[in-house]
Amino acid sequence: MLAELILTSEMQNKYVDSTKQLKVVTTNCNEEIKDLKGNNQQIVLKPAINSIRFVNKFFGEINASLDNEGVFIGAAETAEMRKKRIFNNNRSVVNYLIYFFDFVFHRLMPKFSKPTRYLYFSITKGKCRVMPKAEILGRLCACGFQILDYTEEQNKLTFLAKKIGLPDFNSSPSYGPFFKMKRLGKNGLMINVHKVRTMHAYSEYLQAYINDTNGLDEGGKFKNDFRVSSYGRFFRKFWIDELPMIVNLVYGDIKLVGVRPISKHYFNLFSDELKQLRQNHKPGLIPPFYVDLPKTFEEIMESEKKYLLAYNKNPLQTDVSYLKKSVTNILFKRARSK
């Protein structure tokens, strides 16, 4: 069974305990999963999750059926693998057309709007779901699991996850191109920042995993961040993703110049001094990053600290000066966000 899921011997030795009970699940029905509850230390899901209609609810039932720190093992075909399978090393016009219609039907329809989502699931009944790797792993984290490891072999993603808590069921998850991110505002209050989506759905639940696994890259972004979509990189390069933040500017949640609105996880990486400084001010649309162009995380903290201390002394003069320098760097030094 474990061989079918393509686990490396190292993964089996490290995470699969042969002395503990291992329950093999051969159904994708939520109701049947409920019967598994009680003393399960390791669960292996045989069907690929692509055949599951209510994925989060199913993962939630698996969570409820496991002991604390119990291991869940499963597999899926990711969107990237499906694309590779469709082309099969043949970039013909026919294959491009097949991929285009497959992308529209399986990727756009279930996430673009409620009517298209309803139509999609009415037709497919949830079969042949297509999800990117980031969404699959993010859904696991949202459902109370910690990603231990995964492999991508023979056109199959095999994951190992450990139960670490209860599911965080979101009654209104965001899938569409426009969404709101929970970010820290002034005095530590959470604000809804309007954005154009550049990451796959459920990516926010993977932030700690990406940080622990890959660390930070130049400019303070996460290294090898597979959560960012191909079109998302283009949007970020030309600030298209940040245009909806003008709504937050109008509402008064943010100001024109100021430190970036960030997540709680990223906020906790900062020094105590910078945390306190940040909490005393509104975040901004144009950050001091575009003035100092820092490359390391330490330089980013120093850049924000310098701006906030200067703002405390002379708010208007500081913001005007930073705005002018930011525009100059963006136009003439081609300063860009990754």
N, C-alpha and C positions, 0 to 999 in steps of 0.2 A: 504493500500500500504506500509506504513512504517513498519507495523507489519511483512509483508512478508520479509522485508530486515533484520529483527531480530535486531532492535535497542533497547537498554535498555531504560527504562523510563527516566533515568538520562540524557542519550545522547539526547533524543528527547526534553526534557525540556531545556537543555543547548544550543543546536545548531539549533533546528528546530523551526522557528518562525511561529506560526499559524496565525499571523496577516498579513503575507506576502504571495505573490503569490507563489504557488508551482506547477511546471510544471512536469507532468509525461511523460517520453519518453519511447515509446514501440518499438523503432526501433534500429537496429544496423547499419544503413546505414548512411554514412557520409553526403551524399547529402541531406537527409531529415533533418539532424540536422541543416543545414544552414538556414532552414526556421524558426528556433526558435529564431533567433537573435532579441533582443530588449526587455528591461525591464523584464528580468527573474532574480528573486532573489533567487530562490531555484529550482534545477532540480533533479528529481529522475529518475534514469535509471533502467527500469524494467528488460531487458535482462541481464544476467550475461556477464561480459566482455570477458569471454572465447569464445564467439561466434563472436567477432569482429576481422576482418582481420587486418586493420590498426589501431592499438590501440592508438598510439600517435596522429595520425591525428584526430581520433574520439575525444580524450580528448581535442585536440586543438579546435575543433568545439564547444564542450561544453563550453570551456573557453570563446570563442568569444561570446557565447550566454548568458553568465551570466553578471550581473552587477558586479562592483568591490565589493569584499568581499561577492559575492554570494556563496551559498552553493551547492555542488554537492554530491549526495548520490548514491552509487551503490554497487554492490556485485559481488563476484567471488568465484569459487572453486580454492583454491591454490594448488600448486604441492604437498604440504605436506598433504592436505586433500584428494587429489586424491589417493595418496599412501595408506592412511588409508582406503579409500573406496575399493581399489583393494584387500587389504589383509583381511579386514572385520574380524579381530581377528582370521584369519585362515592362519597360516604361512606354508602352504603346498608347495610342490615342484611346483605344477601347478601354484599357485599364484605367486611364485617367478619368474617363467618363464613369466607369463603375465606381471608382473611389469617390468621385464628386457626389454622386447620388447616394452612396452609402454614408458619406459624411453628413449630408443634409438630413437624411432620414434618421440615422442612428445617433448623431451627435447634436445636431441643431434642434430637431423637433422636440425631443424630450426635455430640453432646457430653455428654449427660447421664450415661451410664454405658457400660461396655464392651458389655453385652448389647444395649442400644438402638443403639449405634454399629454393631455387627456386623449387626443386623437392617436398619438403614438402608442400609448399603452393599451388603448382599445383594440388596436390592430395587432400588436405583438404579444400582448399578455405578459410583457416583461421578459420574453425570450430574446436571446442574442443581444443582451445589453452590451454596450460599448462604453468603456470608461478608461481614461488615462491612468497610468500608474499612480500619479499623485492623488487622484480622486479615490482610488481603491484603498491606498494606505491611509489617506486622510479619513475616510469613512471608518476604518478600523479604530483609529485614534479617537474619533468622535464617539465611538461606541464603547469606550472604556478600556481599550487595549493599548499596549506599548509595543511598537515594532521591534522585534528582536533581530530579525534578519530576513533577507529574501534573495531569491535567485531569479535570473531571467535566462532560462535555457530552453532550447527546442521550442521556441515560440510559446512559452508558458511562464507566467509569473507565479512562483511559489513563495508564500509568505509564512513566517512564524511570528505569532503575536502572543503577548502575555497579558492576562487580565490584571489591571491595576486599579480599577474603579468602576463606577456605574456609568452607563451611557449618558451623553449629553444630547438628549433629543431636542433638536431644533424644530419647532412647529412650523416655521416658515423659512426653510433653507433657501439660499440664493444660488441660482444657476445661470441667470441671464447675463447679458453683456454689461448691464449697469447694476451696481449693488452698493451696499453700505458696509463699511468696515468699522468695527468697534475699536476706537483708539482713545488714548488718554488725553484729556484736555486740561484746562487750568484747574488747579486744586485737586488733581487726581480724579476728576469726574470723567466718566466715559462719554464720548461723543460719537455720533454716526457720521463717518467721513464718506462722502459720495465719491465713487471711483468708477472708471471703466475697467472691466475685468481684464487682468493680464496673467492671472494664475488660474489653474484648473480649480474646479469646485472642491471644497473641503480642504484646500491647501493650508488654511490658517491653523488647522489642527496638527500640522506636520512641522510647525516652526521649531519647536524644541528638538525634534528628531533631526532636522536638517542642521541645526546649530551644533548639536552634540556629535553628529556624524561627520559633517563637512567643515564646520567652523566658518569664519568670516573671510571674505575676499577683499581685495583692494576697493576702497570706497565704502566699506562697511556693509556691503551686501553679502549674502550667504554664498559660499563656494558651490559650484556645480548644482545650482538650484533647479532641479528638474520640475519644480512646481510651475515655473514660468513657461507659458505657451510660446510658440514661435511668433504668432502675431503680437503677443504681449511684449516681446522684446522690442519690436518695432514701435509699438505704442509708447513704451517707456523712453525710447530714444528721442522722441519728439513731444513728450509730455502730454500726449493725447489722453492717457489714463488719468491725469490730474485735472483736466479741464472741469469735470463736474464739481470739483472742490470749490469752485466759484460760488456754488449754492451755500456751502458752509461759510464762505466769506461774507455773503449777503446776510445770512442768519446771525453772524457774529460769533460763531463757534471758533473761528480762527481769524488771524489778521493777515495782512498782505505779506509781511516779512516776519519770520520767526522760525524756531526750531521745528523739525518735522513732527507731525502727530504720529506716535508710534504705539505698538502693542505693549501690553504689560510684560510679556516675555522679554522683548528687546529693551524695554525700560529698565528691567531688573539687571541688565548687563552693565549699566552705568554705575559710576561711583556715587556714593551717598551725597557728596557735595553737589554734583550735577543733578541728581534726582530732585534735591530740594530746590535748586534754582529753576529747574524745568516746571515744577509744580506751581511756581509763583507767577507763571506767564502763560498766555494763550499760545498755542502752536501757530505756525504760519504756513502760507502757501509757498513762499520762496524762502528756502532755508539758507543759513550761512554757509552751507556746503559749497554753494556756487561762488562764494567769495574766496574761501581758503583752499578749496579743492583738495581736501585731506585724502590720504591714501590708506591709512591704517585706522583701526578702531580707536586707538589712543589719540590720534590726530583729530578724529571726528569729535571726541569728547572735549578736547582742548579748544577746537573751533567753536563748539556750542557754548562752552564756558566763557570764552572771550566775548562772544556776541552778547550773552545774557548779562554779564557784568557791565559791559558798555551800555546796554539798554537801560540798566538800573540807574545809571548816572545821567544819561541824556536820551530818552526814548525816541523823540522825533528825529534828531540829528543822526542817531545810530541807524534807524530804519532807512532814512533817505540815503545815507552813505552806502549801506549794504545793498540797497536796491540798485543804485547806479553801478556798483562794482559787479553785481550779479549779472545784470543785463550786458555789461561789457564782456564778461567772461563767456557768457552763453553765445553772444554774437561773434566775438572775435577769437576766442580760445576754444570754441566748440565744446564747452563744458556740457556733459550729458550724464543722465542717470542710467544705470544698467537695468 
